């Protein structure tokens, strides 16, 4: 639907930002601000940037915890996707649900950390 591009020379900074973009906590904050369509809230990509995400600080312990959780999540999802064969039927709705279930623990931890960072 939409593509945004952010250039960084730091894998850590990229993982830090990915944690915010995929956070359920952030999703709950912006949900009331989203426009609503026939199938419910939409245009999340317009509201995510209204959240004041602090700049990545390599010396911040919480920032580094987000990076670690992001990397763990990436590996888990990569392994899951690599386990699929070309003959497997892909249902995006089911895939999203499966990934969300797969990362339940990591998402909970990410949300706790992000809440600490933002408060």
Biopython code that builds the backbone (N, CA, C, O; Angstrom):
import numpy as np
from Bio.PDB.StructureBuilder import StructureBuilder

atoms = [
    (1, "UNK", "N", (0.819, -1.180, 0.000)),
    (1, "UNK", "CA", (0.000, 0.000, 0.000)),
    (1, "UNK", "C", (0.871, 1.256, 0.000)),
    (1, "UNK", "O", (0.767, 2.086, -0.903)),
    (2, "UNK", "N", (1.715, 1.393, 0.996)),
    (2, "UNK", "CA", (2.590, 2.557, 1.108)),
    (2, "UNK", "C", (3.989, 2.070, 1.456)),
    (2, "UNK", "O", (4.165, 1.057, 2.133)),
    (3, "UNK", "N", (4.960, 2.801, 0.985)),
    (3, "UNK", "CA", (6.338, 2.495, 1.313)),
    (3, "UNK", "C", (7.001, 3.745, 1.848)),
    (3, "UNK", "O", (6.925, 4.815, 1.245)),
    (4, "UNK", "N", (7.646, 3.597, 2.978)),
    (4, "UNK", "CA", (8.422, 4.688, 3.554)),
    (4, "UNK", "C", (9.865, 4.220, 3.615)),
    (4, "UNK", "O", (10.142, 3.033, 3.786)),
    (5, "UNK", "N", (10.757, 5.149, 3.477)),
    (5, "UNK", "CA", (12.168, 4.809, 3.432)),
    (5, "UNK", "C", (12.906, 5.632, 4.470)),
    (5, "UNK", "O", (12.704, 6.842, 4.576)),
    (6, "UNK", "N", (13.754, 4.977, 5.225)),
    (6, "UNK", "CA", (14.595, 5.650, 6.198)),
    (6, "UNK", "C", (16.002, 5.100, 6.023)),
    (6, "UNK", "O", (16.213, 3.888, 6.083)),
    (7, "UNK", "N", (16.935, 5.967, 5.811)),
    (7, "UNK", "CA", (18.309, 5.554, 5.563)),
    (7, "UNK", "C", (19.128, 5.671, 6.844)),
    (7, "UNK", "O", (19.162, 6.722, 7.483)),
    (8, "UNK", "N", (19.771, 4.599, 7.196)),
    (8, "UNK", "CA", (20.648, 4.603, 8.356)),
    (8, "UNK", "C", (21.828, 3.675, 8.074)),
    (8, "UNK", "O", (21.699, 2.693, 7.343)),
    (9, "UNK", "N", (22.949, 3.992, 8.649)),
    (9, "UNK", "CA", (24.122, 3.131, 8.534)),
    (9, "UNK", "C", (24.192, 2.158, 9.706)),
    (9, "UNK", "O", (25.134, 1.374, 9.822)),
    (10, "UNK", "N", (23.183, 2.220, 10.570)),
    (10, "UNK", "CA", (23.199, 1.434, 11.791)),
    (10, "UNK", "C", (22.087, 0.395, 11.790)),
    (10, "UNK", "O", (20.904, 0.735, 11.789)),
    (11, "UNK", "N", (22.474, -0.860, 11.790)),
    (11, "UNK", "CA", (21.484, -1.948, 11.890)),
    (11, "UNK", "C", (20.735, -1.836, 13.217)),
    (11, "UNK", "O", (19.540, -2.125, 13.290)),
    (12, "UNK", "N", (21.437, -1.419, 14.252)),
    (12, "UNK", "CA", (20.827, -1.273, 15.562)),
    (12, "UNK", "C", (19.717, -0.219, 15.535)),
    (12, "UNK", "O", (18.629, -0.435, 16.069)),
    (13, "UNK", "N", (20.007, 0.919, 14.907)),
    (13, "UNK", "CA", (19.000, 1.971, 14.813)),
    (13, "UNK", "C", (17.776, 1.484, 14.028)),
    (13, "UNK", "O", (16.639, 1.777, 14.398)),
    (14, "UNK", "N", (18.012, 0.753, 12.964)),
    (14, "UNK", "CA", (16.913, 0.218, 12.161)),
    (14, "UNK", "C", (16.057, -0.730, 13.004)),
    (14, "UNK", "O", (14.829, -0.649, 12.964)),
    (15, "UNK", "N", (16.684, -1.619, 13.759)),
    (15, "UNK", "CA", (15.943, -2.549, 14.612)),
    (15, "UNK", "C", (15.193, -1.827, 15.719)),
    (15, "UNK", "O", (14.088, -2.224, 16.089)),
    (16, "UNK", "N", (15.783, -0.781, 16.240)),
    (16, "UNK", "CA", (15.120, 0.044, 17.254)),
    (16, "UNK", "C", (13.831, 0.630, 16.678)),
    (16, "UNK", "O", (12.779, 0.548, 17.312)),
    (17, "UNK", "N", (13.904, 1.208, 15.505)),
    (17, "UNK", "CA", (12.735, 1.802, 14.860)),
    (17, "UNK", "C", (11.684, 0.737, 14.519)),
    (17, "UNK", "O", (10.488, 0.974, 14.689)),
    (18, "UNK", "N", (12.118, -0.418, 14.045)),
    (18, "UNK", "CA", (11.194, -1.509, 13.711)),
    (18, "UNK", "C", (10.393, -1.934, 14.946)),
    (18, "UNK", "O", (9.215, -2.272, 14.834)),
    (19, "UNK", "N", (11.021, -1.916, 16.106)),
    (19, "UNK", "CA", (10.306, -2.270, 17.334)),
    (19, "UNK", "C", (9.129, -1.330, 17.573)),
    (19, "UNK", "O", (8.042, -1.773, 17.946)),
    (20, "UNK", "N", (9.342, -0.053, 17.362)),
    (20, "UNK", "CA", (8.259, 0.919, 17.533)),
    (20, "UNK", "C", (7.168, 0.707, 16.486)),
    (20, "UNK", "O", (5.979, 0.727, 16.804)),
    (21, "UNK", "N", (7.577, 0.507, 15.254)),
    (21, "UNK", "CA", (6.605, 0.382, 14.168)),
    (21, "UNK", "C", (5.725, -0.856, 14.302)),
    (21, "UNK", "O", (4.602, -0.875, 13.797)),
    (22, "UNK", "N", (6.218, -1.878, 14.970)),
    (22, "UNK", "CA", (5.467, -3.119, 15.119)),
    (22, "UNK", "C", (4.869, -3.314, 16.514)),
    (22, "UNK", "O", (4.352, -4.388, 16.823)),
    (23, "UNK", "N", (4.936, -2.301, 17.339)),
    (23, "UNK", "CA", (4.463, -2.396, 18.713)),
    (23, "UNK", "C", (2.941, -2.341, 18.809)),
    (23, "UNK", "O", (2.309, -1.489, 18.185)),
    (24, "UNK", "N", (2.360, -3.235, 19.577)),
    (24, "UNK", "CA", (0.925, -3.207, 19.869)),
    (24, "UNK", "C", (0.595, -1.987, 20.729)),
    (24, "UNK", "O", (-0.477, -1.398, 20.589)),
    (25, "UNK", "N", (1.503, -1.614, 21.607)),
    (25, "UNK", "CA", (1.290, -0.441, 22.460)),
    (25, "UNK", "C", (1.125, 0.814, 21.604)),
    (25, "UNK", "O", (0.214, 1.609, 21.839)),
    (26, "UNK", "N", (1.985, 0.994, 20.629)),
    (26, "UNK", "CA", (1.886, 2.138, 19.717)),
    (26, "UNK", "C", (0.596, 2.041, 18.910)),
    (26, "UNK", "O", (-0.081, 3.048, 18.700)),
    (27, "UNK", "N", (0.256, 0.854, 18.463)),
    (27, "UNK", "CA", (-0.973, 0.651, 17.706)),
    (27, "UNK", "C", (-2.189, 1.115, 18.518)),
    (27, "UNK", "O", (-3.087, 1.763, 17.980)),
    (28, "UNK", "N", (-2.212, 0.783, 19.805)),
    (28, "UNK", "CA", (-3.335, 1.190, 20.663)),
    (28, "UNK", "C", (-3.382, 2.708, 20.847)),
    (28, "UNK", "O", (-4.464, 3.289, 20.934)),
    (29, "UNK", "N", (-2.229, 3.341, 20.906)),
    (29, "UNK", "CA", (-2.188, 4.799, 21.058)),
    (29, "UNK", "C", (-2.785, 5.481, 19.834)),
    (29, "UNK", "O", (-3.561, 6.428, 19.965)),
    (30, "UNK", "N", (-2.433, 5.009, 18.658)),
    (30, "UNK", "CA", (-2.875, 5.705, 17.441)),
    (30, "UNK", "C", (-4.243, 5.262, 16.932)),
    (30, "UNK", "O", (-4.832, 5.931, 16.083)),
    (31, "UNK", "N", (-4.749, 4.152, 17.436)),
    (31, "UNK", "CA", (-6.036, 3.627, 16.951)),
    (31, "UNK", "C", (-7.152, 4.680, 16.991)),
    (31, "UNK", "O", (-7.880, 4.812, 16.007)),
    (32, "UNK", "N", (-7.317, 5.432, 18.086)),
    (32, "UNK", "CA", (-8.391, 6.431, 18.120)),
    (32, "UNK", "C", (-8.189, 7.590, 17.127)),
    (32, "UNK", "O", (-9.150, 8.284, 16.793)),
    (33, "UNK", "N", (-6.969, 7.802, 16.661)),
    (33, "UNK", "CA", (-6.668, 8.894, 15.739)),
    (33, "UNK", "C", (-6.835, 8.486, 14.278)),
    (33, "UNK", "O", (-6.841, 9.337, 13.389)),
    (34, "UNK", "N", (-6.969, 7.197, 14.033)),
    (34, "UNK", "CA", (-7.048, 6.705, 12.653)),
    (34, "UNK", "C", (-8.397, 7.029, 12.020)),
    (34, "UNK", "O", (-9.427, 7.064, 12.695)),
    (35, "UNK", "N", (-8.368, 7.263, 10.719)),
    (35, "UNK", "CA", (-9.624, 7.405, 9.992)),
    (35, "UNK", "C", (-10.297, 6.030, 9.943)),
    (35, "UNK", "O", (-9.635, 4.998, 10.044)),
    (36, "UNK", "N", (-11.597, 6.035, 9.788)),
    (36, "UNK", "CA", (-12.336, 4.780, 9.771)),
    (36, "UNK", "C", (-12.972, 4.583, 8.408)),
    (36, "UNK", "O", (-13.577, 5.496, 7.846)),
    (37, "UNK", "N", (-12.824, 3.387, 7.894)),
    (37, "UNK", "CA", (-13.414, 3.028, 6.613)),
    (37, "UNK", "C", (-14.478, 1.969, 6.801)),
    (37, "UNK", "O", (-14.876, 1.668, 7.926)),
    (38, "UNK", "N", (-14.927, 1.421, 5.725)),
    (38, "UNK", "CA", (-15.981, 0.413, 5.744)),
    (38, "UNK", "C", (-15.594, -0.806, 6.579)),
    (38, "UNK", "O", (-16.447, -1.421, 7.219)),
    (39, "UNK", "N", (-14.298, -1.157, 6.571)),
    (39, "UNK", "CA", (-13.829, -2.331, 7.300)),
    (39, "UNK", "C", (-13.117, -1.980, 8.600)),
    (39, "UNK", "O", (-12.409, -2.817, 9.159)),
    (40, "UNK", "N", (-13.295, -0.750, 9.091)),
    (40, "UNK", "CA", (-12.698, -0.361, 10.360)),
    (40, "UNK", "C", (-11.580, 0.646, 10.176)),
    (40, "UNK", "O", (-11.470, 1.279, 9.126)),
    (41, "UNK", "N", (-10.730, 0.797, 11.226)),
    (41, "UNK", "CA", (-9.648, 1.783, 11.178)),
    (41, "UNK", "C", (-8.688, 1.532, 10.018)),
    (41, "UNK", "O", (-8.405, 0.387, 9.664)),
    (42, "UNK", "N", (-8.196, 2.620, 9.436)),
    (42, "UNK", "CA", (-7.260, 2.496, 8.315)),
    (42, "UNK", "C", (-6.258, 3.643, 8.369)),
    (42, "UNK", "O", (-6.319, 4.500, 9.250)),
    (43, "UNK", "N", (-5.350, 3.641, 7.424)),
    (43, "UNK", "CA", (-4.339, 4.698, 7.276)),
    (43, "UNK", "C", (-3.411, 4.803, 8.483)),
    (43, "UNK", "O", (-3.037, 5.900, 8.898)),
    (44, "UNK", "N", (-3.046, 3.653, 9.037)),
    (44, "UNK", "CA", (-2.119, 3.655, 10.181)),
    (44, "UNK", "C", (-0.804, 4.332, 9.804)),
    (44, "UNK", "O", (-0.147, 4.944, 10.646)),
    (45, "UNK", "N", (-0.429, 4.216, 8.529)),
    (45, "UNK", "CA", (0.828, 4.791, 8.069)),
    (45, "UNK", "C", (0.843, 6.313, 8.169)),
    (45, "UNK", "O", (1.916, 6.916, 8.162)),
    (46, "UNK", "N", (-0.314, 6.939, 8.259)),
    (46, "UNK", "CA", (-0.367, 8.395, 8.388)),
    (46, "UNK", "C", (-0.211, 8.839, 9.840)),
    (46, "UNK", "O", (0.219, 9.964, 10.096)),
    (47, "UNK", "N", (-0.547, 7.988, 10.778)),
    (47, "UNK", "CA", (-0.569, 8.366, 12.190)),
    (47, "UNK", "C", (0.676, 7.940, 12.962)),
    (47, "UNK", "O", (1.028, 8.568, 13.961)),
    (48, "UNK", "N", (1.335, 6.897, 12.518)),
    (48, "UNK", "CA", (2.492, 6.390, 13.256)),
    (48, "UNK", "C", (3.559, 7.469, 13.432)),
    (48, "UNK", "O", (4.278, 7.481, 14.431)),
    (49, "UNK", "N", (3.658, 8.370, 12.461)),
    (49, "UNK", "CA", (4.698, 9.396, 12.514)),
    (49, "UNK", "C", (4.327, 10.558, 13.432)),
    (49, "UNK", "O", (5.136, 11.461, 13.646)),
    (50, "UNK", "N", (3.115, 10.542, 13.973)),
    (50, "UNK", "CA", (2.719, 11.566, 14.937)),
    (50, "UNK", "C", (3.167, 11.214, 16.353)),
    (50, "UNK", "O", (3.087, 12.042, 17.260)),
    (51, "UNK", "N", (3.632, 9.995, 16.534)),
    (51, "UNK", "CA", (4.187, 9.579, 17.825)),
    (51, "UNK", "C", (5.622, 10.088, 17.895)),
    (51, "UNK", "O", (6.395, 9.938, 16.949)),
    (52, "UNK", "N", (5.958, 10.680, 19.011)),
    (52, "UNK", "CA", (7.311, 11.215, 19.181)),
    (52, "UNK", "C", (8.256, 10.080, 19.605)),
    (52, "UNK", "O", (8.431, 9.809, 20.793)),
    (53, "UNK", "N", (8.847, 9.438, 18.622)),
    (53, "UNK", "CA", (9.788, 8.344, 18.895)),
    (53, "UNK", "C", (11.147, 8.957, 19.204)),
    (53, "UNK", "O", (11.714, 9.663, 18.370)),
    (54, "UNK", "N", (11.674, 8.691, 20.398)),
    (54, "UNK", "CA", (12.986, 9.255, 20.744)),
    (54, "UNK", "C", (14.082, 8.741, 19.810)),
    (54, "UNK", "O", (14.038, 7.599, 19.352)),
    (55, "UNK", "N", (15.053, 9.591, 19.539)),
    (55, "UNK", "CA", (16.203, 9.170, 18.727)),
    (55, "UNK", "C", (16.897, 7.989, 19.394)),
    (55, "UNK", "O", (16.965, 7.884, 20.619)),
    (56, "UNK", "N", (17.403, 7.114, 18.552)),
    (56, "UNK", "CA", (18.146, 5.964, 19.051)),
    (56, "UNK", "C", (19.406, 6.429, 19.769)),
    (56, "UNK", "O", (20.154, 7.269, 19.269)),
    (57, "UNK", "N", (19.625, 5.859, 20.961)),
    (57, "UNK", "CA", (20.807, 6.169, 21.766)),
    (57, "UNK", "C", (21.494, 4.850, 22.100)),
    (57, "UNK", "O", (20.990, 4.063, 22.902)),
    (58, "UNK", "N", (22.642, 4.616, 21.484)),
    (58, "UNK", "CA", (23.348, 3.336, 21.658)),
    (58, "UNK", "C", (23.719, 3.055, 23.112)),
    (58, "UNK", "O", (23.966, 1.903, 23.471)),
    (59, "UNK", "N", (23.762, 4.093, 23.954)),
    (59, "UNK", "CA", (24.140, 3.882, 25.354)),
    (59, "UNK", "C", (22.925, 3.636, 26.259)),
    (59, "UNK", "O", (23.081, 3.412, 27.460)),
    (60, "UNK", "N", (21.726, 3.677, 25.690)),
    (60, "UNK", "CA", (20.513, 3.493, 26.472)),
    (60, "UNK", "C", (20.175, 2.001, 26.560)),
    (60, "UNK", "O", (19.986, 1.330, 25.545)),
    (61, "UNK", "N", (20.104, 1.504, 27.783)),
    (61, "UNK", "CA", (19.850, 0.085, 28.030)),
    (61, "UNK", "C", (18.507, -0.363, 27.432)),
    (61, "UNK", "O", (18.423, -1.438, 26.839)),
    (62, "UNK", "N", (17.469, 0.450, 27.584)),
    (62, "UNK", "CA", (16.150, 0.088, 27.056)),
    (62, "UNK", "C", (16.164, 0.023, 25.534)),
    (62, "UNK", "O", (15.535, -0.853, 24.942)),
    (63, "UNK", "N", (16.878, 0.945, 24.900)),
    (63, "UNK", "CA", (16.990, 0.936, 23.443)),
    (63, "UNK", "C", (17.657, -0.356, 22.976)),
    (63, "UNK", "O", (17.248, -0.956, 21.982)),
    (64, "UNK", "N", (18.678, -0.769, 23.700)),
    (64, "UNK", "CA", (19.403, -1.982, 23.335)),
    (64, "UNK", "C", (18.567, -3.247, 23.563)),
    (64, "UNK", "O", (18.712, -4.230, 22.837)),
    (65, "UNK", "N", (17.702, -3.216, 24.565)),
    (65, "UNK", "CA", (16.800, -4.344, 24.782)),
    (65, "UNK", "C", (15.818, -4.472, 23.613)),
    (65, "UNK", "O", (15.498, -5.581, 23.186)),
    (66, "UNK", "N", (15.341, -3.330, 23.095)),
    (66, "UNK", "CA", (14.449, -3.364, 21.927)),
    (66, "UNK", "C", (15.159, -3.962, 20.724)),
    (66, "UNK", "O", (14.573, -4.744, 19.975)),
    (67, "UNK", "N", (16.405, -3.599, 20.542)),
    (67, "UNK", "CA", (17.188, -4.126, 19.417)),
    (67, "UNK", "C", (17.301, -5.640, 19.517)),
    (67, "UNK", "O", (17.115, -6.349, 18.528)),
    (68, "UNK", "N", (17.603, -6.130, 20.698)),
    (68, "UNK", "CA", (17.745, -7.572, 20.903)),
    (68, "UNK", "C", (16.429, -8.298, 20.607)),
    (68, "UNK", "O", (16.429, -9.339, 19.950)),
    (69, "UNK", "N", (15.320, -7.753, 21.086)),
    (69, "UNK", "CA", (14.018, -8.367, 20.839)),
    (69, "UNK", "C", (13.646, -8.307, 19.358)),
    (69, "UNK", "O", (13.031, -9.235, 18.831)),
    (70, "UNK", "N", (14.010, -7.238, 18.703)),
    (70, "UNK", "CA", (13.749, -7.114, 17.268)),
    (70, "UNK", "C", (14.526, -8.165, 16.484)),
    (70, "UNK", "O", (13.990, -8.775, 15.559)),
    (71, "UNK", "N", (15.771, -8.376, 16.848)),
    (71, "UNK", "CA", (16.596, -9.373, 16.165)),
    (71, "UNK", "C", (16.077, -10.791, 16.409)),
    (71, "UNK", "O", (16.056, -11.614, 15.493)),
    (72, "UNK", "N", (15.664, -11.070, 17.633)),
    (72, "UNK", "CA", (15.083, -12.379, 17.952)),
    (72, "UNK", "C", (13.824, -12.592, 17.119)),
    (72, "UNK", "O", (13.620, -13.664, 16.550)),
    (73, "UNK", "N", (12.990, -11.570, 17.052)),
    (73, "UNK", "CA", (11.737, -11.658, 16.289)),
    (73, "UNK", "C", (12.010, -11.903, 14.812)),
    (73, "UNK", "O", (11.353, -12.730, 14.179)),
    (74, "UNK", "N", (12.974, -11.183, 14.270)),
    (74, "UNK", "CA", (13.329, -11.350, 12.865)),
    (74, "UNK", "C", (13.748, -12.791, 12.571)),
    (74, "UNK", "O", (13.321, -13.375, 11.575)),
    (75, "UNK", "N", (14.578, -13.356, 13.433)),
    (75, "UNK", "CA", (15.044, -14.731, 13.238)),
    (75, "UNK", "C", (13.893, -15.731, 13.324)),
    (75, "UNK", "O", (13.820, -16.674, 12.536)),
    (76, "UNK", "N", (13.003, -15.520, 14.281)),
    (76, "UNK", "CA", (11.868, -16.433, 14.431)),
    (76, "UNK", "C", (10.959, -16.395, 13.200)),
    (76, "UNK", "O", (10.530, -17.437, 12.707)),
    (77, "UNK", "N", (10.674, -15.201, 12.715)),
    (77, "UNK", "CA", (9.802, -15.077, 11.541)),
    (77, "UNK", "C", (10.506, -15.621, 10.299)),
    (77, "UNK", "O", (9.877, -16.288, 9.477)),
    (78, "UNK", "N", (11.788, -15.349, 10.153)),
    (78, "UNK", "CA", (12.540, -15.883, 9.008)),
    (78, "UNK", "C", (12.508, -17.405, 9.003)),
    (78, "UNK", "O", (12.274, -18.017, 7.961)),
    (79, "UNK", "N", (12.738, -18.014, 10.151)),
    (79, "UNK", "CA", (12.698, -19.478, 10.247)),
    (79, "UNK", "C", (11.307, -20.014, 9.913)),
    (79, "UNK", "O", (11.166, -21.025, 9.225)),
    (80, "UNK", "N", (10.298, -19.331, 10.405)),
    (80, "UNK", "CA", (8.915, -19.743, 10.125)),
    (80, "UNK", "C", (8.637, -19.676, 8.623)),
    (80, "UNK", "O", (8.114, -20.628, 8.043)),
    (81, "UNK", "N", (8.987, -18.556, 7.999)),
    (81, "UNK", "CA", (8.734, -18.395, 6.565)),
    (81, "UNK", "C", (9.557, -19.374, 5.735)),
    (81, "UNK", "O", (9.075, -19.888, 4.725)),
    (82, "UNK", "N", (10.788, -19.633, 6.151)),
    (82, "UNK", "CA", (11.633, -20.586, 5.424)),
    (82, "UNK", "C", (11.124, -22.019, 5.542)),
    (82, "UNK", "O", (11.462, -22.869, 4.718)),
    (83, "UNK", "N", (10.313, -22.289, 6.566)),
    (83, "UNK", "CA", (9.764, -23.636, 6.731)),
    (83, "UNK", "C", (8.601, -23.887, 5.765)),
    (83, "UNK", "O", (8.186, -25.029, 5.567)),
    (84, "UNK", "N", (8.088, -22.825, 5.173)),
    (84, "UNK", "CA", (7.000, -22.954, 4.203)),
    (84, "UNK", "C", (7.574, -23.424, 2.875)),
    (84, "UNK", "O", (8.694, -23.067, 2.510)),
    (85, "UNK", "N", (6.808, -24.219, 2.164)),
    (85, "UNK", "CA", (7.243, -24.675, 0.847)),
    (85, "UNK", "C", (6.542, -23.862, -0.229)),
    (85, "UNK", "O", (5.565, -23.167, 0.047)),
    (86, "UNK", "N", (7.036, -23.951, -1.438)),
    (86, "UNK", "CA", (6.422, -23.230, -2.550)),
    (86, "UNK", "C", (4.993, -23.697, -2.795)),
    (86, "UNK", "O", (4.188, -22.960, -3.365)),
    (87, "UNK", "N", (4.677, -24.906, -2.372)),
    (87, "UNK", "CA", (3.338, -25.452, -2.588)),
    (87, "UNK", "C", (2.344, -25.039, -1.501)),
    (87, "UNK", "O", (1.138, -25.238, -1.649)),
    (88, "UNK", "N", (2.854, -24.465, -0.408)),
    (88, "UNK", "CA", (1.957, -24.028, 0.662)),
    (88, "UNK", "C", (1.109, -22.858, 0.180)),
    (88, "UNK", "O", (1.614, -21.907, -0.415)),
    (89, "UNK", "N", (-0.172, -22.948, 0.447)),
    (89, "UNK", "CA", (-1.064, -21.845, 0.087)),
    (89, "UNK", "C", (-0.815, -20.696, 1.064)),
    (89, "UNK", "O", (-0.720, -20.910, 2.272)),
    (90, "UNK", "N", (-0.712, -19.493, 0.542)),
    (90, "UNK", "CA", (-0.451, -18.340, 1.393)),
    (90, "UNK", "C", (-1.738, -17.546, 1.558)),
    (90, "UNK", "O", (-2.309, -17.032, 0.596)),
    (91, "UNK", "N", (-2.167, -17.464, 2.789)),
    (91, "UNK", "CA", (-3.321, -16.657, 3.165)),
    (91, "UNK", "C", (-2.776, -15.573, 4.082)),
    (91, "UNK", "O", (-2.368, -15.859, 5.207)),
    (92, "UNK", "N", (-2.765, -14.337, 3.611)),
    (92, "UNK", "CA", (-2.113, -13.254, 4.353)),
    (92, "UNK", "C", (-2.727, -13.051, 5.727)),
    (92, "UNK", "O", (-2.013, -12.748, 6.683)),
    (93, "UNK", "N", (-4.022, -13.211, 5.842)),
    (93, "UNK", "CA", (-4.687, -13.048, 7.135)),
    (93, "UNK", "C", (-4.197, -14.107, 8.123)),
    (93, "UNK", "O", (-3.899, -13.804, 9.278)),
    (94, "UNK", "N", (-4.119, -15.350, 7.652)),
    (94, "UNK", "CA", (-3.627, -16.437, 8.506)),
    (94, "UNK", "C", (-2.145, -16.242, 8.821)),
    (94, "UNK", "O", (-1.708, -16.472, 9.949)),
    (95, "UNK", "N", (-1.387, -15.821, 7.830)),
    (95, "UNK", "CA", (0.040, -15.594, 8.029)),
    (95, "UNK", "C", (0.275, -14.531, 9.116)),
    (95, "UNK", "O", (1.112, -14.718, 9.999)),
    (96, "UNK", "N", (-0.458, -13.431, 9.047)),
    (96, "UNK", "CA", (-0.322, -12.369, 10.054)),
    (96, "UNK", "C", (-0.674, -12.899, 11.442)),
    (96, "UNK", "O", (0.009, -12.589, 12.418)),
    (97, "UNK", "N", (-1.744, -13.699, 11.532)),
    (97, "UNK", "CA", (-2.155, -14.271, 12.814)),
    (97, "UNK", "C", (-1.090, -15.223, 13.345)),
    (97, "UNK", "O", (-0.761, -15.199, 14.531)),
    (98, "UNK", "N", (-0.554, -16.061, 12.460)),
    (98, "UNK", "CA", (0.494, -17.011, 12.862)),
    (98, "UNK", "C", (1.727, -16.279, 13.391)),
    (98, "UNK", "O", (2.292, -16.663, 14.416)),
    (99, "UNK", "N", (2.133, -15.243, 12.699)),
    (99, "UNK", "CA", (3.319, -14.484, 13.117)),
    (99, "UNK", "C", (3.057, -13.784, 14.453)),
    (99, "UNK", "O", (3.921, -13.760, 15.329)),
    (100, "UNK", "N", (1.879, -13.226, 14.596)),
    (100, "UNK", "CA", (1.529, -12.561, 15.856)),
    (100, "UNK", "C", (1.579, -13.566, 17.012)),
    (100, "UNK", "O", (2.088, -13.248, 18.087)),
    (101, "UNK", "N", (1.058, -14.764, 16.796)),
    (101, "UNK", "CA", (1.113, -15.807, 17.826)),
    (101, "UNK", "C", (2.550, -16.242, 18.096)),
    (101, "UNK", "O", (2.937, -16.451, 19.246)),
    (102, "UNK", "N", (3.323, -16.375, 17.046)),
    (102, "UNK", "CA", (4.721, -16.778, 17.161)),
    (102, "UNK", "C", (5.527, -15.789, 17.999)),
    (102, "UNK", "O", (6.419, -16.184, 18.751)),
    (103, "UNK", "N", (5.209, -14.506, 17.865)),
    (103, "UNK", "CA", (5.980, -13.447, 18.537)),
    (103, "UNK", "C", (5.292, -12.872, 19.770)),
    (103, "UNK", "O", (5.646, -11.788, 20.235)),
    (104, "UNK", "N", (4.322, -13.590, 20.291)),
    (104, "UNK", "CA", (3.540, -13.061, 21.415)),
    (104, "UNK", "C", (4.427, -12.603, 22.582)),
    (104, "UNK", "O", (4.245, -11.504, 23.104)),
    (105, "UNK", "N", (5.358, -13.422, 22.977)),
    (105, "UNK", "CA", (6.239, -13.098, 24.107)),
    (105, "UNK", "C", (7.098, -11.863, 23.791)),
    (105, "UNK", "O", (7.219, -10.962, 24.620)),
    (106, "UNK", "N", (7.681, -11.828, 22.611)),
    (106, "UNK", "CA", (8.540, -10.713, 22.224)),
    (106, "UNK", "C", (7.746, -9.402, 22.129)),
    (106, "UNK", "O", (8.219, -8.349, 22.558)),
    (107, "UNK", "N", (6.543, -9.480, 21.566)),
    (107, "UNK", "CA", (5.716, -8.277, 21.435)),
    (107, "UNK", "C", (5.338, -7.730, 22.810)),
    (107, "UNK", "O", (5.335, -6.516, 23.013)),
    (108, "UNK", "N", (5.023, -8.605, 23.742)),
    (108, "UNK", "CA", (4.704, -8.160, 25.106)),
    (108, "UNK", "C", (5.897, -7.444, 25.737)),
    (108, "UNK", "O", (5.739, -6.397, 26.365)),
    (109, "UNK", "N", (7.078, -8.009, 25.567)),
    (109, "UNK", "CA", (8.286, -7.384, 26.119)),
    (109, "UNK", "C", (8.585, -6.047, 25.439)),
    (109, "UNK", "O", (8.924, -5.069, 26.105)),
    (110, "UNK", "N", (8.459, -6.010, 24.123)),
    (110, "UNK", "CA", (8.674, -4.772, 23.375)),
    (110, "UNK", "C", (7.717, -3.699, 23.872)),
    (110, "UNK", "O", (8.125, -2.559, 24.090)),
    (111, "UNK", "N", (6.468, -4.046, 24.049)),
    (111, "UNK", "CA", (5.465, -3.083, 24.513)),
    (111, "UNK", "C", (5.809, -2.532, 25.896)),
    (111, "UNK", "O", (5.673, -1.332, 26.137)),
    (112, "UNK", "N", (6.252, -3.399, 26.800)),
    (112, "UNK", "CA", (6.640, -2.942, 28.151)),
    (112, "UNK", "C", (7.780, -1.933, 28.075)),
    (112, "UNK", "O", (7.766, -0.911, 28.761)),
    (113, "UNK", "N", (8.752, -2.230, 27.247)),
    (113, "UNK", "CA", (9.926, -1.355, 27.128)),
    (113, "UNK", "C", (9.537, -0.026, 26.483)),
    (113, "UNK", "O", (9.946, 1.034, 26.955)),
    (114, "UNK", "N", (8.761, -0.076, 25.423)),
    (114, "UNK", "CA", (8.343, 1.152, 24.744)),
    (114, "UNK", "C", (7.532, 2.038, 25.673)),
    (114, "UNK", "O", (7.672, 3.261, 25.661)),
    (115, "UNK", "N", (6.691, 1.418, 26.470)),
    (115, "UNK", "CA", (5.904, 2.195, 27.434)),
    (115, "UNK", "C", (6.832, 2.920, 28.415)),
    (115, "UNK", "O", (6.604, 4.087, 28.732)),
    (116, "UNK", "N", (7.870, 2.241, 28.893)),
    (116, "UNK", "CA", (8.850, 2.876, 29.787)),
    (116, "UNK", "C", (9.569, 4.032, 29.087)),
    (116, "UNK", "O", (9.805, 5.080, 29.689)),
    (117, "UNK", "N", (9.906, 3.839, 27.840)),
    (117, "UNK", "CA", (10.627, 4.875, 27.080)),
    (117, "UNK", "C", (9.757, 6.110, 26.888)),
    (117, "UNK", "O", (10.237, 7.236, 27.013)),
    (118, "UNK", "N", (8.488, 5.904, 26.586)),
    (118, "UNK", "CA", (7.607, 7.025, 26.249)),
    (118, "UNK", "C", (7.032, 7.741, 27.467)),
    (118, "UNK", "O", (6.600, 8.889, 27.360)),
    (119, "UNK", "N", (7.021, 7.093, 28.597)),
    (119, "UNK", "CA", (6.433, 7.722, 29.804)),
    (119, "UNK", "C", (7.498, 8.422, 30.623)),
    (119, "UNK", "O", (7.193, 9.003, 31.665)),
]
sb = StructureBuilder()
sb.init_structure("model")
sb.init_model(0)
sb.init_chain("A")
sb.init_seg("    ")
for serial, (resi, resn, name, xyz) in enumerate(atoms, 1):
    if name == "N":
        sb.init_residue(resn, " ", resi, " ")
    sb.init_atom(name, np.array(xyz, "f"), 0.0, 1.0, " ", f" {name:<3s}", serial, name[0])
structure = sb.get_structure()
